[in-house]
């Protein structure tokens, strides 16, 4: 005797919500988000490649194109300095509780350039600025506005 198996209901497919997965907060991308360094120090980091970053990078590249296209050591050093300058103006946009060589340091673009000369700090800031999760848009329900 052959038994007939009961029909299984097809599983309901959940469609991936692209907004929920990939949308970012464009204001946060430009104005930055706070990243704690320790209990008393934090930096404000805008998202890498935001609109301001792209505009400033294009401007500085255009101003220095001839030197950059040489591809020599001078070009490499200039490229690094342009990257630091653009990051200081558009990515590292604030801080609290920062000192340098034992002295409290107020935020300014010039001071940001000074700190970003330190490769490992620059790498840290760049990693935070590239961290997609930190700039994700929140659904209204998640924000408590539902």
C-alpha positions, 0 to 999 in steps of 0.5 A: 500500500502506497502512502500519500504524503500530505502536501507541505505548504510552500515556505513564504519567501522573504524578499530582501529589502534593499533599503534595509540592507544598503541605504545610508544616512547621507547627512551622517555620511557628510557630517560624521559620526562619533567614534569612541577612542577610549572613555574620554576621547572620541573623533567625528568621522564622515564617510569615505568618498562622501560628496565633499571628499570627492569634490575636494579630491578632484580639486586638489588632483586637478591643481597638482595633476602634472606632478602626480602623473610623473609617477616618481617619489615626489608624486608619491609624497604629494599624493600622500599629502593630498590624501591627508589634506582631503581627509583633514578637510572632509573625513576627520571632522571633529574630536573631543578629548584629544592630546598630542605629545601631552598637550590638549589639542583643539580640533581644526583642519590644520591640527587634523592634518598634523594627526593624520601624518601618523600612518596608523592613526590615518589607517584607523580613521580611514577604516572607520570612515569606510565602515558601511555599518556606521552610516546605515539609514534606520527604518522609521520603526527602528527610530521609534517614529512608527 
